[in-house]
Amino acid sequence: MSQERRNEHILCLDVGNTQVYAGLYTPRGELTLRFRRTSGGQASADEYGVFLRGVLRENGIDPEKVRGIAMASVVPQGVYSLRRACQKYFDVEPFILQAGVKTGLQIAYRNPLEVGADRIANAIALSRLYPGRNGIVADFGTATTLDVVSGDKRYLGGAIAPGLRVSMEVLEQKTARLPSVEILRPDAVCGKSTVESIQAGLYYGQLGMVRELVERIRGEVFDPTAEPPIILATGGFSHLFAGEGFFDAIEPDLVLAGLFAAWQLNQG
């Protein structure tokens, strides 16, 4: 690979309900930079473009070396602005992970158009990281999603539930005296204050829900005599569960890895 090619970059953008999570890859697939931006409101193409170029420059990266951009979005109104930003500020037509593109997966959903692009990206990454293995991804974001992938690269579906932050915000908004709290792993399930009780309910309630869903999926979808499925955690809150011993691996960048893999599949 030439020196010029080694200096090029592929920018991956996961546009969620609350944040844009971005990663910069080398052509060989090395993730060299991660950063986030809130996605709330109606950011313009210029706001996104100036932000993206500014972050790259602040990290010593020439924006002109970005030769490819991949996007996955669960926010339809954000796609237009980001696409225009890519065209105007990088002179790049972005690859958008959506129906009709190559994913390397067979989508076994009744209506494949309903599956969120972030969920497909997670499934692509799991199938790349653990080829031939059945797997389940728990993504702890605005929503907590579970995605099920077979060893022969079929996306089998999953489950969607309120995430940690959504659950906390509902408690705050719908109750008269319960405060907003920091989301963390509490020392005990039995809280000794209102704040500790909320934190325990949020954390262990989320963990218990995911355990139950995973166990039911295992029994419903996979052969109990076969090798157990790989269980991965990803998303902004996944690090909180690292010490539980339930997940085979914590992969916070899974969606970015899936996006990069999808971008590779659709080149040429």
Disulfide bonds with the S-S distance in Angstrom:
none
